[in-house]
Amino acid sequence: MIWRVLVIIFSLLLALISGCNATTTPESGQEKPHGMTLGTWWWNVQLLRSADACNSRLDFLKKEGVTEIYLYFGGVVSTKYYQEFIVDCYRRNIRVAALGGDADWLSDEGYARYKRWLARIARYQAESSESEKFYGVHLDFEPGQDPDYAADPSSKSDSVARIYNSGRGFCDENNLIFEADVSMWIDDKRLLMSDQDQQVTLGEYITRRVDTVSIMAYRDSAIAQYQGASPMIRLSSKYGKKVLIGSETGISDEADFVTYFEEGKAHFNQEQLKLKSLMDKENIEYGLAVHHVESWLELKN
């Protein structure tokens, strides 16, 4: 009798220890990583056709601690490659969002293409198992790249509004997280939008509608990134939204100070630790993000 009791107690202890040490693999695209997230943009989806190319990059990203990928959704890559890739990601505890964006979405024809893009995501989700689905939509939409908007932002405010309003409604209907890349200048007081009988900046308009504000804080030092992103960090905190602080690692045609390309990997890693330390002091959910997979992989030591 005593031995039977001891065996039962030992079995319970063993099960408890195994449960604590187990590594669980997310079964759904909706599962959210705990703690600070680390993301990266993946633009070249032709790579999805090569298992070796994907595995080598995913091994690198896993080693770097990446928890989420913003994967371009478009082109002529078939559904099965996306599904296989996302399953491989989730086996590594990396979740995947559908990435897309085009300044031409501001035009009526462009807006129709945007709506078709969202519809394609909905079809993809419906055709995929839980482990093959996207967790969210990640917009890389920059209205400032449209010449008409740059010349007169107020003339295009309605066109900008419908992009974010449609995205918000779509994500609510499809149980997806809505994320959007924004420039550091997006809270400019000259970029006003009408919202609920108020005049607010474009930055505030976007922040009110998305779940995650992804700030393209493209500078080559942590303090410069943090200071440049601070206005949007404040807005994100005000509305209880998650914020991503993005870093550039590729060659820039703007200026050397917007990228870590010249400084290399060692300097980049040091500055990311400093950036994390600065963000840890903020009372806000946040993550870091690196643009993009290929340039990060090739960043010199």
Secondary structure in CASP SS format (residue, H / E / C, confidence):
PFRMAT SS
TARGET T0000
AUTHOR 0000-0000-0000
METHOD secondary structure of the structure
MODEL  1
M C 1.00
I H 1.00
W H 1.00
R H 1.00
V H 1.00
L H 1.00
V H 1.00
I H 1.00
I H 1.00
F H 1.00
S H 1.00
L H 1.00
L H 1.00
L H 1.00
A H 1.00
L H 1.00
I H 1.00
S H 1.00
G H 1.00
C H 1.00
N H 1.00
A C 1.00
T C 1.00
T C 1.00
T C 1.00
P C 1.00
E C 1.00
S C 1.00
G C 1.00
Q C 1.00
E C 1.00
K C 1.00
P C 1.00
H C 1.00
G C 1.00
M C 1.00
T E 1.00
L E 1.00
G E 1.00
T E 1.00
W E 1.00
W E 1.00
W C 1.00
N C 1.00
V H 1.00
Q H 1.00
L H 1.00
L H 1.00
R H 1.00
S C 1.00
A H 1.00
D H 1.00
A H 1.00
C H 1.00
N H 1.00
S H 1.00
R H 1.00
L H 1.00
D H 1.00
F H 1.00
L H 1.00
K H 1.00
K H 1.00
E H 1.00
G C 1.00
V C 1.00
T C 1.00
E E 1.00
I E 1.00
Y E 1.00
L E 1.00
Y E 1.00
F C 1.00
G C 1.00
G C 1.00
V C 1.00
V C 1.00
S C 1.00
T H 1.00
K H 1.00
Y H 1.00
Y H 1.00
Q H 1.00
E H 1.00
F H 1.00
I H 1.00
V H 1.00
D H 1.00
C H 1.00
Y H 1.00
R H 1.00
R C 1.00
N C 1.00
I C 1.00
R E 1.00
V E 1.00
A E 1.00
A E 1.00
L E 1.00
G E 1.00
G C 1.00
D C 1.00
A H 1.00
D H 1.00
W H 1.00
L H 1.00
S C 1.00
D H 1.00
E H 1.00
G H 1.00
Y H 1.00
A H 1.00
R H 1.00
Y H 1.00
K H 1.00
R H 1.00
W H 1.00
L H 1.00
A H 1.00
R H 1.00
I H 1.00
A H 1.00
R H 1.00
Y H 1.00
Q H 1.00
A H 1.00
E H 1.00
S C 1.00
S C 1.00
E H 1.00
S H 1.00
E H 1.00
K C 1.00
F C 1.00
Y C 1.00
G E 1.00
V E 1.00
H E 1.00
L E 1.00
D C 1.00
F C 1.00
E C 1.00
P H 1.00
G H 1.00
Q H 1.00
D C 1.00
P H 1.00
D H 1.00
Y H 1.00
A H 1.00
A H 1.00
D C 1.00
P H 1.00
S H 1.00
S H 1.00
K H 1.00
S H 1.00
D H 1.00
S H 1.00
V H 1.00
A H 1.00
R H 1.00
I H 1.00
Y H 1.00
N H 1.00
S H 1.00
G H 1.00
R H 1.00
G H 1.00
F H 1.00
C H 1.00
D H 1.00
E H 1.00
N H 1.00
N C 1.00
L C 1.00
I E 1.00
F E 1.00
E E 1.00
A E 1.00
D E 1.00
V E 1.00
S E 1.00
M H 1.00
W H 1.00
I H 1.00
D H 1.00
D C 1.00
K C 1.00
R C 1.00
L C 1.00
L E 1.00
M E 1.00
S E 1.00
D E 1.00
Q C 1.00
D C 1.00
Q E 1.00
Q E 1.00
V E 1.00
T E 1.00
L H 1.00
G H 1.00
E H 1.00
Y H 1.00
I H 1.00
T H 1.00
R H 1.00
R H 1.00
V C 1.00
D C 1.00
T E 1.00
V E 1.00
S E 1.00
I E 1.00
M E 1.00
A C 1.00
Y C 1.00
R C 1.00
D C 1.00
S C 1.00
A H 1.00
I H 1.00
A H 1.00
Q H 1.00
Y H 1.00
Q H 1.00
G H 1.00
A H 1.00
S H 1.00
P H 1.00
M H 1.00
I H 1.00
R H 1.00
L H 1.00
S H 1.00
S H 1.00
K H 1.00
Y C 1.00
G C 1.00
K C 1.00
K E 1.00
V E 1.00
L E 1.00
I E 1.00
G E 1.00
S E 1.00
E E 1.00
T C 1.00
G C 1.00
I C 1.00
S C 1.00
D C 1.00
E C 1.00
A C 1.00
D H 1.00
F H 1.00
V H 1.00
T C 1.00
Y C 1.00
F C 1.00
E C 1.00
E C 1.00
G C 1.00
K H 1.00
A H 1.00
H H 1.00
F H 1.00
N H 1.00
Q H 1.00
E H 1.00
Q H 1.00
L H 1.00
K H 1.00
L H 1.00
K H 1.00
S H 1.00
L H 1.00
M H 1.00
D H 1.00
K C 1.00
E C 1.00
N C 1.00
I C 1.00
E C 1.00
Y E 1.00
G E 1.00
L E 1.00
A E 1.00
V E 1.00
H E 1.00
H C 1.00
V H 1.00
E H 1.00
S H 1.00
W H 1.00
L H 1.00
E H 1.00
L C 1.00
K C 1.00
N C 1.00
END
